[in-house]
Amino acid sequence: MTTQPADIDNVSTWVKYSAKLCKNCVANCCRLPVEVMLTDLVRIGVIDEFEQDGNAKKIAKRLKKEGVIEHFYQKKGLFTLTRMANGDCLFLDSTVRNCTIYEKRPDTCRNHPHIGPRAGFCAFSNK
């Protein structure tokens, strides 16, 4: 199967998702912004379950300072995880291109590509 690399910012270049794509993937999806909820932050271990009942704005301020999140959207209660200078998710191992928190990954990641910017499609690239 020969595929042109996808441009993650241009969803028209994405390919129809198939589980076999994951075998040769270079984790382009891990370069997309990852929006998470408080429950995700508890699961990945950056806040504890008691803290989630507190002030989300204060949690966001602390997590920004720690470099875990980039943005907090107070109206929706959504946090955006930090991406590295090269665009990779904070939790992506840059050498092997695997998620370092895979078993605890956020719901956004668990549900990709079934939801997201182009549901059912993947920003697949094997380069």
N, CA, C and O atoms as CSV, one atom per row, in Angstrom:
chain,resi,resn,atom,element,x,y,z
A,1,MET,N,N,0.847,-1.178,0.000
A,1,MET,CA,C,0.000,0.000,0.000
A,1,MET,C,C,0.890,1.237,0.000
A,1,MET,O,O,1.655,1.438,0.943
A,2,THR,N,N,0.811,2.052,-1.012
A,2,THR,CA,C,1.582,3.278,-1.090
A,2,THR,C,C,0.670,4.442,-0.751
A,2,THR,O,O,-0.390,4.614,-1.352
A,3,THR,N,N,1.091,5.233,0.210
A,3,THR,CA,C,0.289,6.346,0.669
A,3,THR,C,C,1.153,7.596,0.740
A,3,THR,O,O,2.291,7.545,1.207
A,4,GLN,N,N,0.622,8.698,0.284
A,4,GLN,CA,C,1.310,9.973,0.434
A,4,GLN,C,C,1.177,10.405,1.887
A,4,GLN,O,O,0.155,10.142,2.522
A,5,PRO,N,N,2.190,11.061,2.412
A,5,PRO,CA,C,2.076,11.536,3.795
A,5,PRO,C,C,0.922,12.516,3.938
A,5,PRO,O,O,0.662,13.330,3.052
A,6,ALA,N,N,0.249,12.423,5.048
A,6,ALA,CA,C,-0.859,13.336,5.324
A,6,ALA,C,C,-0.324,14.626,5.918
A,6,ALA,O,O,0.692,14.642,6.612
A,7,ASP,N,N,-1.024,15.690,5.631
A,7,ASP,CA,C,-0.772,16.979,6.270
A,7,ASP,C,C,-1.789,17.057,7.395
A,7,ASP,O,O,-2.989,17.134,7.132
A,8,ILE,N,N,-1.339,17.040,8.642
A,8,ILE,CA,C,-2.293,16.982,9.755
A,8,ILE,C,C,-3.219,18.188,9.794
A,8,ILE,O,O,-4.306,18.112,10.366
A,9,ASP,N,N,-2.804,19.295,9.197
A,9,ASP,CA,C,-3.647,20.489,9.179
A,9,ASP,C,C,-4.609,20.528,8.000
A,9,ASP,O,O,-5.471,21.403,7.927
A,10,ASN,N,N,-4.463,19.580,7.076
A,10,ASN,CA,C,-5.324,19.529,5.889
A,10,ASN,C,C,-6.020,18.169,5.867
A,10,ASN,O,O,-5.486,17.198,5.330
A,11,VAL,N,N,-7.223,18.109,6.459
A,11,VAL,CA,C,-7.919,16.826,6.612
A,11,VAL,C,C,-8.266,16.164,5.280
A,11,VAL,O,O,-8.568,14.970,5.249
A,12,SER,N,N,-8.229,16.908,4.194
A,12,SER,CA,C,-8.519,16.283,2.891
A,12,SER,C,C,-7.390,15.340,2.465
A,12,SER,O,O,-7.577,14.536,1.551
A,13,THR,N,N,-6.219,15.424,3.112
A,13,THR,CA,C,-5.109,14.528,2.790
A,13,THR,C,C,-5.131,13.258,3.639
A,13,THR,O,O,-4.317,12.360,3.427
A,14,TRP,N,N,-6.047,13.177,4.587
A,14,TRP,CA,C,-6.126,12.025,5.476
A,14,TRP,C,C,-6.697,10.821,4.734
A,14,TRP,O,O,-7.438,10.972,3.762
A,15,VAL,N,N,-6.344,9.621,5.205
A,15,VAL,CA,C,-6.821,8.393,4.572
A,15,VAL,C,C,-7.876,7.727,5.454
A,15,VAL,O,O,-7.909,7.916,6.670
A,16,LYS,N,N,-8.740,6.937,4.799
A,16,LYS,CA,C,-9.770,6.192,5.527
A,16,LYS,C,C,-9.079,5.290,6.544
A,16,LYS,O,O,-8.147,4.561,6.206
A,17,TYR,N,N,-9.537,5.344,7.779
A,17,TYR,CA,C,-8.907,4.581,8.858
A,17,TYR,C,C,-9.079,3.079,8.672
A,17,TYR,O,O,-10.147,2.596,8.294
A,18,SER,N,N,-8.018,2.371,8.942
A,18,SER,CA,C,-8.006,0.917,9.000
A,18,SER,C,C,-7.016,0.540,10.098
A,18,SER,O,O,-5.942,1.134,10.185
A,19,ALA,N,N,-7.357,-0.427,10.928
A,19,ALA,CA,C,-6.486,-0.814,12.041
A,19,ALA,C,C,-5.081,-1.199,11.580
A,19,ALA,O,O,-4.118,-1.025,12.328
A,20,LYS,N,N,-4.953,-1.719,10.361
A,20,LYS,CA,C,-3.630,-2.128,9.885
A,20,LYS,C,C,-2.695,-0.931,9.677
A,20,LYS,O,O,-1.477,-1.102,9.629
A,21,LEU,N,N,-3.247,0.266,9.553
A,21,LEU,CA,C,-2.403,1.455,9.419
A,21,LEU,C,C,-1.525,1.670,10.658
A,21,LEU,O,O,-0.409,2.181,10.555
A,22,CYS,N,N,-2.029,1.283,11.804
A,22,CYS,CA,C,-1.318,1.521,13.061
A,22,CYS,C,C,0.036,0.811,13.131
A,22,CYS,O,O,0.946,1.274,13.820
A,23,LYS,N,N,0.171,-0.323,12.413
A,23,LYS,CA,C,1.436,-1.068,12.443
A,23,LYS,C,C,2.607,-0.256,11.911
A,23,LYS,O,O,3.725,-0.385,12.410
A,24,ASN,N,N,2.368,0.572,10.914
A,24,ASN,CA,C,3.441,1.337,10.280
A,24,ASN,C,C,3.319,2.842,10.526
A,24,ASN,O,O,3.897,3.644,9.793
A,25,CYS,N,N,2.595,3.205,11.518
A,25,CYS,CA,C,2.306,4.611,11.777
A,25,CYS,C,C,3.500,5.325,12.415
A,25,CYS,O,O,4.301,4.716,13.124
A,26,VAL,N,N,3.598,6.627,12.148
A,26,VAL,CA,C,4.620,7.447,12.805
A,26,VAL,C,C,3.965,8.428,13.783
A,26,VAL,O,O,4.547,9.458,14.122
A,27,ALA,N,N,2.781,8.108,14.222
A,27,ALA,CA,C,2.058,8.833,15.271
A,27,ALA,C,C,1.714,10.271,14.906
A,27,ALA,O,O,1.861,11.170,15.734
A,28,ASN,N,N,1.264,10.496,13.690
A,28,ASN,CA,C,0.810,11.840,13.323
A,28,ASN,C,C,-0.345,12.300,14.198
A,28,ASN,O,O,-0.457,13.489,14.499
A,29,CYS,N,N,-1.206,11.376,14.610
A,29,CYS,CA,C,-2.336,11.760,15.452
A,29,CYS,C,C,-1.859,12.329,16.789
A,29,CYS,O,O,-2.583,13.086,17.435
A,30,CYS,N,N,-0.662,11.973,17.200
A,30,CYS,CA,C,-0.096,12.470,18.452
A,30,CYS,C,C,0.512,13.859,18.296
A,30,CYS,O,O,1.170,14.371,19.202
A,31,ARG,N,N,0.280,14.453,17.137
A,31,ARG,CA,C,0.676,15.845,16.896
A,31,ARG,C,C,-0.547,16.763,16.893
A,31,ARG,O,O,-0.410,17.985,16.836
A,32,LEU,N,N,-1.735,16.176,16.954
A,32,LEU,CA,C,-2.969,16.956,17.015
A,32,LEU,C,C,-3.159,17.484,18.434
A,32,LEU,O,O,-2.701,16.849,19.384
A,33,PRO,N,N,-3.821,18.628,18.604
A,33,PRO,CA,C,-4.115,19.107,19.959
A,33,PRO,C,C,-4.996,18.092,20.685
A,33,PRO,O,O,-5.954,17.575,20.110
A,34,VAL,N,N,-4.676,17.810,21.931
A,34,VAL,CA,C,-5.441,16.835,22.716
A,34,VAL,C,C,-6.196,17.574,23.813
A,34,VAL,O,O,-5.605,18.099,24.757
A,35,GLU,N,N,-7.526,17.601,23.660
A,35,GLU,CA,C,-8.379,18.211,24.668
A,35,GLU,C,C,-8.780,17.148,25.674
A,35,GLU,O,O,-9.200,16.050,25.308
A,36,VAL,N,N,-8.643,17.495,26.959
A,36,VAL,CA,C,-8.943,16.545,28.020
A,36,VAL,C,C,-9.855,17.180,29.060
A,36,VAL,O,O,-9.947,18.402,29.175
A,37,MET,N,N,-10.516,16.326,29.802
A,37,MET,CA,C,-11.389,16.738,30.900
A,37,MET,C,C,-10.673,16.436,32.211
A,37,MET,O,O,-9.609,15.816,32.222
A,38,LEU,N,N,-11.256,16.874,33.298
A,38,LEU,CA,C,-10.669,16.603,34.615
A,38,LEU,C,C,-10.507,15.105,34.866
A,38,LEU,O,O,-9.511,14.680,35.451
A,39,THR,N,N,-11.476,14.305,34.427
A,39,THR,CA,C,-11.379,12.857,34.640
A,39,THR,C,C,-10.159,12.269,33.923
A,39,THR,O,O,-9.536,11.333,34.425
A,40,ASP,N,N,-9.819,12.814,32.752
A,40,ASP,CA,C,-8.620,12.366,32.041
A,40,ASP,C,C,-7.367,12.734,32.828
A,40,ASP,O,O,-6.430,11.941,32.921
A,41,LEU,N,N,-7.356,13.937,33.391
A,41,LEU,CA,C,-6.189,14.388,34.161
A,41,LEU,C,C,-5.971,13.520,35.399
A,41,LEU,O,O,-4.837,13.276,35.811
A,42,VAL,N,N,-7.082,13.056,35.984
A,42,VAL,CA,C,-6.976,12.117,37.110
A,42,VAL,C,C,-6.389,10.800,36.609
A,42,VAL,O,O,-5.460,10.265,37.215
A,43,ARG,N,N,-6.926,10.274,35.507
A,43,ARG,CA,C,-6.470,8.987,34.971
A,43,ARG,C,C,-4.981,9.006,34.642
A,43,ARG,O,O,-4.263,8.049,34.933
A,44,ILE,N,N,-4.518,10.100,34.032
A,44,ILE,CA,C,-3.097,10.127,33.659
A,44,ILE,C,C,-2.201,10.488,34.832
A,44,ILE,O,O,-0.976,10.446,34.717
A,45,GLY,N,N,-2.806,10.841,35.961
A,45,GLY,CA,C,-2.041,11.012,37.192
A,45,GLY,C,C,-1.433,12.391,37.433
A,45,GLY,O,O,-0.491,12.519,38.215
A,46,VAL,N,N,-1.960,13.427,36.769
A,46,VAL,CA,C,-1.404,14.759,37.012
A,46,VAL,C,C,-2.201,15.540,38.061
A,46,VAL,O,O,-1.730,16.556,38.572
A,47,ILE,N,N,-3.406,15.063,38.377
A,47,ILE,CA,C,-4.154,15.564,39.534
A,47,ILE,C,C,-4.734,14.342,40.242
A,47,ILE,O,O,-4.867,13.274,39.646
A,48,ASP,N,N,-5.078,14.511,41.521
A,48,ASP,CA,C,-5.695,13.378,42.214
A,48,ASP,C,C,-7.210,13.520,42.189
A,48,ASP,O,O,-7.736,14.585,41.866
A,49,GLU,N,N,-7.900,12.452,42.528
A,49,GLU,CA,C,-9.357,12.436,42.401
A,49,GLU,C,C,-10.041,13.446,43.311
A,49,GLU,O,O,-11.147,13.893,43.008
A,50,PHE,N,N,-9.407,13.814,44.420
A,50,PHE,CA,C,-10.010,14.795,45.315
A,50,PHE,C,C,-9.854,16.211,44.757
A,50,PHE,O,O,-10.711,17.068,44.969
A,51,GLU,N,N,-8.765,16.442,44.052
A,51,GLU,CA,C,-8.492,17.751,43.470
A,51,GLU,C,C,-9.483,18.103,42.364
A,51,GLU,O,O,-9.744,19.282,42.128
A,52,GLN,N,N,-10.036,17.108,41.687
A,52,GLN,CA,C,-10.951,17.381,40.572
A,52,GLN,C,C,-12.223,18.081,41.010
A,52,GLN,O,O,-12.915,18.679,40.186
A,53,ASP,N,N,-12.540,18.016,42.291
A,53,ASP,CA,C,-13.730,18.706,42.796
A,53,ASP,C,C,-13.440,20.159,43.145
A,53,ASP,O,O,-14.347,20.904,43.516
A,54,GLY,N,N,-12.175,20.564,43.026
A,54,GLY,CA,C,-11.781,21.927,43.361
A,54,GLY,C,C,-11.967,22.886,42.198
A,54,GLY,O,O,-12.678,22.597,41.236
A,55,ASN,N,N,-11.325,24.012,42.308
A,55,ASN,CA,C,-11.422,25.084,41.324
A,55,ASN,C,C,-10.606,24.710,40.079
A,55,ASN,O,O,-9.381,24.604,40.138
A,56,ALA,N,N,-11.300,24.515,38.959
A,56,ALA,CA,C,-10.634,24.101,37.711
A,56,ALA,C,C,-9.646,25.156,37.225
A,56,ALA,O,O,-8.615,24.821,36.642
A,57,LYS,N,N,-9.955,26.417,37.462
A,57,LYS,CA,C,-9.069,27.504,37.036
A,57,LYS,C,C,-7.732,27.430,37.784
A,57,LYS,O,O,-6.673,27.658,37.198
A,58,LYS,N,N,-7.789,27.114,39.065
A,58,LYS,CA,C,-6.556,26.968,39.864
A,58,LYS,C,C,-5.770,25.742,39.401
A,58,LYS,O,O,-4.541,25.773,39.337
A,59,ILE,N,N,-6.478,24.678,39.084
A,59,ILE,CA,C,-5.819,23.468,38.577
A,59,ILE,C,C,-5.108,23.804,37.269
A,59,ILE,O,O,-3.960,23.415,37.052
A,60,ALA,N,N,-5.809,24.531,36.404
A,60,ALA,CA,C,-5.229,24.915,35.111
A,60,ALA,C,C,-3.976,25.760,35.313
A,60,ALA,O,O,-2.971,25.555,34.633
A,61,LYS,N,N,-4.031,26.685,36.223
A,61,LYS,CA,C,-2.877,27.558,36.479
A,61,LYS,C,C,-1.663,26.738,36.911
A,61,LYS,O,O,-0.547,26.964,36.445
A,62,ARG,N,N,-1.901,25.781,37.812
A,62,ARG,CA,C,-0.800,24.923,38.280
A,62,ARG,C,C,-0.256,24.050,37.153
A,62,ARG,O,O,0.958,23.924,36.995
A,63,LEU,N,N,-1.145,23.451,36.375
A,63,LEU,CA,C,-0.710,22.557,35.301
A,63,LEU,C,C,-0.008,23.311,34.172
A,63,LEU,O,O,0.887,22.764,33.528
A,64,LYS,N,N,-0.401,24.545,33.930
A,64,LYS,CA,C,0.317,25.373,32.946
A,64,LYS,C,C,1.735,25.628,33.435
A,64,LYS,O,O,2.698,25.516,32.677
A,65,LYS,N,N,1.847,25.970,34.707
A,65,LYS,CA,C,3.161,26.244,35.316
A,65,LYS,C,C,4.056,25.001,35.252
A,65,LYS,O,O,5.267,25.104,35.059
A,66,GLU,N,N,3.443,23.835,35.416
A,66,GLU,CA,C,4.194,22.573,35.367
A,66,GLU,C,C,4.465,22.107,33.935
A,66,GLU,O,O,5.203,21.143,33.727
A,67,GLY,N,N,3.880,22.778,32.956
A,67,GLY,CA,C,4.098,22.424,31.557
A,67,GLY,C,C,3.263,21.264,31.056
A,67,GLY,O,O,3.599,20.658,30.038
A,68,VAL,N,N,2.177,20.940,31.749
A,68,VAL,CA,C,1.318,19.817,31.358
A,68,VAL,C,C,0.241,20.252,30.373
A,68,VAL,O,O,-0.105,19.505,29.458
A,69,ILE,N,N,-0.285,21.452,30.558
A,69,ILE,CA,C,-1.324,21.940,29.648
A,69,ILE,C,C,-0.889,23.250,28.997
A,69,ILE,O,O,-0.067,23.995,29.530
A,70,GLU,N,N,-1.477,23.502,27.815
A,70,GLU,CA,C,-1.231,24.761,27.099
A,70,GLU,C,C,-2.358,25.751,27.327
A,70,GLU,O,O,-2.121,26.945,27.511
A,71,HIS,N,N,-3.597,25.243,27.313
A,71,HIS,CA,C,-4.773,26.102,27.401
A,71,HIS,C,C,-5.822,25.480,28.312
A,71,HIS,O,O,-5.866,24.267,28.517
A,72,PHE,N,N,-6.666,26.361,28.852
A,72,PHE,CA,C,-7.834,25.925,29.593
A,72,PHE,C,C,-9.026,26.708,29.064
A,72,PHE,O,O,-9.019,27.939,29.069
A,73,TYR,N,N,-10.052,25.993,28.607
A,73,TYR,CA,C,-11.279,26.596,28.117
A,73,TYR,C,C,-12.329,26.463,29.211
A,73,TYR,O,O,-13.015,25.445,29.314
A,74,GLN,N,N,-12.443,27.503,30.023
A,74,GLN,CA,C,-13.282,27.445,31.216
A,74,GLN,C,C,-14.745,27.151,30.900
A,74,GLN,O,O,-15.376,26.375,31.616
A,75,LYS,N,N,-15.299,27.748,29.849
A,75,LYS,CA,C,-16.718,27.534,29.513
A,75,LYS,C,C,-17.041,26.063,29.285
A,75,LYS,O,O,-18.105,25.586,29.679
A,76,LYS,N,N,-16.115,25.348,28.647
A,76,LYS,CA,C,-16.334,23.935,28.327
A,76,LYS,C,C,-15.670,22.997,29.318
A,76,LYS,O,O,-15.913,21.791,29.282
A,77,GLY,N,N,-14.840,23.526,30.197
A,77,GLY,CA,C,-14.118,22.681,31.144
A,77,GLY,C,C,-13.075,21.797,30.472
A,77,GLY,O,O,-12.785,20.696,30.941
A,78,LEU,N,N,-12.515,22.288,29.368
A,78,LEU,CA,C,-11.534,21.515,28.606
A,78,LEU,C,C,-10.130,22.081,28.763
A,78,LEU,O,O,-9.920,23.294,28.754
A,79,PHE,N,N,-9.193,21.182,28.906
A,79,PHE,CA,C,-7.775,21.521,28.986
A,79,PHE,C,C,-7.117,20.979,27.721
A,79,PHE,O,O,-7.501,19.913,27.239
A,80,THR,N,N,-6.145,21.684,27.182
A,80,THR,CA,C,-5.393,21.189,26.031
A,80,THR,C,C,-3.998,20.824,26.502
A,80,THR,O,O,-3.279,21.661,27.048
A,81,LEU,N,N,-3.614,19.561,26.289
A,81,LEU,CA,C,-2.287,19.110,26.708
A,81,LEU,C,C,-1.197,19.837,25.932
A,81,LEU,O,O,-1.382,20.224,24.779
A,82,THR,N,N,-0.077,20.009,26.581
A,82,THR,CA,C,1.087,20.651,25.981
A,82,THR,C,C,1.651,19.798,24.859
A,82,THR,O,O,1.673,18.569,24.927
A,83,ARG,N,N,2.102,20.485,23.836
A,83,ARG,CA,C,2.849,19.818,22.768
A,83,ARG,C,C,4.283,20.332,22.808
A,83,ARG,O,O,4.542,21.481,23.167
A,84,MET,N,N,5.183,19.473,22.439
A,84,MET,CA,C,6.596,19.824,22.429
A,84,MET,C,C,6.871,20.805,21.286
A,84,MET,O,O,5.992,21.053,20.460
A,85,ALA,N,N,8.075,21.358,21.235
A,85,ALA,CA,C,8.436,22.334,20.204
A,85,ALA,C,C,8.247,21.772,18.795
A,85,ALA,O,O,7.944,22.519,17.865
A,86,ASN,N,N,8.425,20.449,18.632
A,86,ASN,CA,C,8.263,19.834,17.303
A,86,ASN,C,C,6.810,19.466,16.998
A,86,ASN,O,O,6.528,18.909,15.937
A,87,GLY,N,N,5.888,19.770,17.909
A,87,GLY,CA,C,4.470,19.493,17.705
A,87,GLY,C,C,3.974,18.211,18.343
A,87,GLY,O,O,2.766,17.987,18.411
A,88,ASP,N,N,4.876,17.367,18.811
A,88,ASP,CA,C,4.487,16.101,19.446
A,88,ASP,C,C,3.803,16.332,20.790
A,88,ASP,O,O,4.102,17.294,21.497
A,89,CYS,N,N,2.896,15.445,21.125
A,89,CYS,CA,C,2.269,15.431,22.443
A,89,CYS,C,C,3.344,15.256,23.509
A,89,CYS,O,O,4.350,14.578,23.299
A,90,LEU,N,N,3.111,15.872,24.632
A,90,LEU,CA,C,4.017,15.776,25.780
A,90,LEU,C,C,4.302,14.320,26.164
A,90,LEU,O,O,5.387,14.008,26.656
A,91,PHE,N,N,3.335,13.439,25.941
A,91,PHE,CA,C,3.458,12.051,26.376
A,91,PHE,C,C,3.901,11.083,25.272
A,91,PHE,O,O,3.826,9.867,25.449
A,92,LEU,N,N,4.356,11.611,24.150
A,92,LEU,CA,C,4.831,10.758,23.064
A,92,LEU,C,C,6.336,10.576,23.172
A,92,LEU,O,O,7.078,11.556,23.242
A,93,ASP,N,N,6.794,9.324,23.186
A,93,ASP,CA,C,8.230,9.036,23.186
A,93,ASP,C,C,8.762,9.367,21.799
A,93,ASP,O,O,8.357,8.751,20.813
A,94,SER,N,N,9.654,10.320,21.720
A,94,SER,CA,C,10.120,10.802,20.410
A,94,SER,C,C,11.001,9.798,19.677
A,94,SER,O,O,11.145,9.885,18.458
A,95,THR,N,N,11.587,8.858,20.388
A,95,THR,CA,C,12.456,7.874,19.752
A,95,THR,C,C,11.666,6.747,19.101
A,95,THR,O,O,11.833,6.473,17.912
A,96,VAL,N,N,10.818,6.101,19.868
A,96,VAL,CA,C,10.056,4.954,19.344
A,96,VAL,C,C,8.660,5.332,18.852
A,96,VAL,O,O,7.955,4.496,18.287
A,97,ARG,N,N,8.257,6.593,19.066
A,97,ARG,CA,C,6.967,7.123,18.600
A,97,ARG,C,C,5.778,6.372,19.202
A,97,ARG,O,O,4.777,6.139,18.525
A,98,ASN,N,N,5.894,5.997,20.471
A,98,ASN,CA,C,4.804,5.351,21.190
A,98,ASN,C,C,4.363,6.227,22.355
A,98,ASN,O,O,5.147,7.012,22.887
A,99,CYS,N,N,3.117,6.086,22.738
A,99,CYS,CA,C,2.570,6.826,23.866
A,99,CYS,C,C,3.136,6.268,25.168
A,99,CYS,O,O,3.108,5.059,25.399
A,100,THR,N,N,3.645,7.152,26.010
A,100,THR,CA,C,4.231,6.712,27.282
A,100,THR,C,C,3.173,6.470,28.352
A,100,THR,O,O,3.479,5.921,29.410
A,101,ILE,N,N,1.930,6.875,28.089
A,101,ILE,CA,C,0.835,6.667,29.047
A,101,ILE,C,C,-0.310,5.902,28.390
A,101,ILE,O,O,-1.472,6.104,28.743
A,102,TYR,N,N,0.005,5.040,27.452
A,102,TYR,CA,C,-1.010,4.396,26.620
A,102,TYR,C,C,-2.163,3.791,27.431
A,102,TYR,O,O,-3.324,3.996,27.077
A,103,GLU,N,N,-1.878,3.067,28.487
A,103,GLU,CA,C,-2.944,2.423,29.276
A,103,GLU,C,C,-3.808,3.453,30.006
A,103,GLU,O,O,-4.952,3.163,30.358
A,104,LYS,N,N,-3.269,4.649,30.234
A,104,LYS,CA,C,-3.993,5.703,30.955
A,104,LYS,C,C,-4.375,6.868,30.038
A,104,LYS,O,O,-4.821,7.907,30.524
A,105,ARG,N,N,-4.209,6.716,28.732
A,105,ARG,CA,C,-4.398,7.820,27.790
A,105,ARG,C,C,-5.795,8.433,27.901
A,105,ARG,O,O,-6.749,7.764,28.299
A,106,PRO,N,N,-5.900,9.714,27.545
A,106,PRO,CA,C,-7.186,10.419,27.630
A,106,PRO,C,C,-8.238,9.847,26.678
A,106,PRO,O,O,-7.909,9.154,25.715
A,107,ASP,N,N,-9.493,10.145,26.960
A,107,ASP,CA,C,-10.600,9.671,26.117
A,107,ASP,C,C,-10.467,10.146,24.675
A,107,ASP,O,O,-10.811,9.411,23.750
A,108,THR,N,N,-9.975,11.363,24.474
A,108,THR,CA,C,-9.786,11.867,23.114
A,108,THR,C,C,-8.920,10.912,22.308
A,108,THR,O,O,-9.221,10.618,21.151
A,109,CYS,N,N,-7.859,10.435,22.914
A,109,CYS,CA,C,-6.941,9.507,22.238
A,109,CYS,C,C,-7.576,8.124,22.080
A,109,CYS,O,O,-7.422,7.475,21.045
A,110,ARG,N,N,-8.284,7.685,23.106
A,110,ARG,CA,C,-8.950,6.373,23.053
A,110,ARG,C,C,-9.973,6.307,21.927
A,110,ARG,O,O,-10.168,5.254,21.320
A,111,ASN,N,N,-10.619,7.420,21.651
A,111,ASN,CA,C,-11.699,7.453,20.667
A,111,ASN,C,C,-11.249,7.864,19.268
A,111,ASN,O,O,-12.055,7.863,18.337
A,112,HIS,N,N,-9.992,8.208,19.110
A,112,HIS,CA,C,-9.486,8.591,17.786
A,112,HIS,C,C,-9.246,7.335,16.968
A,112,HIS,O,O,-8.712,6.372,17.519
A,113,PRO,N,N,-9.592,7.279,15.726
A,113,PRO,CA,C,-10.098,8.330,14.849
A,113,PRO,C,C,-11.616,8.308,14.664
A,113,PRO,O,O,-12.135,8.861,13.695
A,114,HIS,N,N,-12.306,7.684,15.573
A,114,HIS,CA,C,-13.767,7.589,15.433
A,114,HIS,C,C,-14.448,8.922,15.705
A,114,HIS,O,O,-15.572,9.157,15.263
A,115,ILE,N,N,-13.763,9.788,16.431
A,115,ILE,CA,C,-14.210,11.165,16.610
A,115,ILE,C,C,-13.020,12.046,16.275
A,115,ILE,O,O,-11.896,11.557,16.169
A,116,GLY,N,N,-13.250,13.303,16.111
A,116,GLY,CA,C,-12.139,14.211,15.840
A,116,GLY,C,C,-12.381,15.059,14.615
A,116,GLY,O,O,-13.508,15.153,14.129
A,117,PRO,N,N,-11.319,15.681,14.110
A,117,PRO,CA,C,-11.478,16.621,13.006
A,117,PRO,C,C,-12.065,15.998,11.741
A,117,PRO,O,O,-12.765,16.674,10.988
A,118,ARG,N,N,-11.789,14.730,11.504
A,118,ARG,CA,C,-12.373,14.027,10.350
A,118,ARG,C,C,-12.658,12.590,10.790
A,118,ARG,O,O,-11.836,11.694,10.601
A,119,ALA,N,N,-13.818,12.394,11.370
A,119,ALA,CA,C,-14.165,11.089,11.936
A,119,ALA,C,C,-14.051,9.985,10.896
A,119,ALA,O,O,-14.538,10.114,9.773
A,120,GLY,N,N,-13.387,8.879,11.298
A,120,GLY,CA,C,-13.233,7.740,10.422
A,120,GLY,C,C,-12.001,7.816,9.528
A,120,GLY,O,O,-11.730,6.899,8.754
A,121,PHE,N,N,-11.259,8.912,9.639
A,121,PHE,CA,C,-10.057,9.097,8.841
A,121,PHE,C,C,-8.870,9.331,9.743
A,121,PHE,O,O,-9.014,9.728,10.900
A,122,CYS,N,N,-7.679,9.078,9.192
A,122,CYS,CA,C,-6.442,9.133,9.958
A,122,CYS,C,C,-5.417,9.991,9.222
A,122,CYS,O,O,-5.347,9.975,7.993
A,123,ALA,N,N,-4.641,10.724,9.969
A,123,ALA,CA,C,-3.553,11.527,9.396
A,123,ALA,C,C,-2.343,10.620,9.188
A,123,ALA,O,O,-1.237,10.933,9.626
A,124,PHE,N,N,-2.565,9.508,8.522
A,124,PHE,CA,C,-1.534,8.481,8.359
A,124,PHE,C,C,-0.374,8.963,7.509
A,124,PHE,O,O,-0.540,9.574,6.454
A,125,SER,N,N,0.798,8.660,8.017
A,125,SER,CA,C,2.034,8.882,7.265
A,125,SER,C,C,3.003,7.807,7.707
A,125,SER,O,O,3.118,7.527,8.900
A,126,ASN,N,N,3.701,7.202,6.761
A,126,ASN,CA,C,4.691,6.180,7.122
A,126,ASN,C,C,6.098,6.738,6.957
A,126,ASN,O,O,7.065,5.979,6.893
A,127,LYS,N,N,6.216,8.061,6.887
A,127,LYS,CA,C,7.534,8.691,6.710
A,127,LYS,C,C,7.939,9.444,7.935
A,127,LYS,O,O,9.018,10.037,7.967
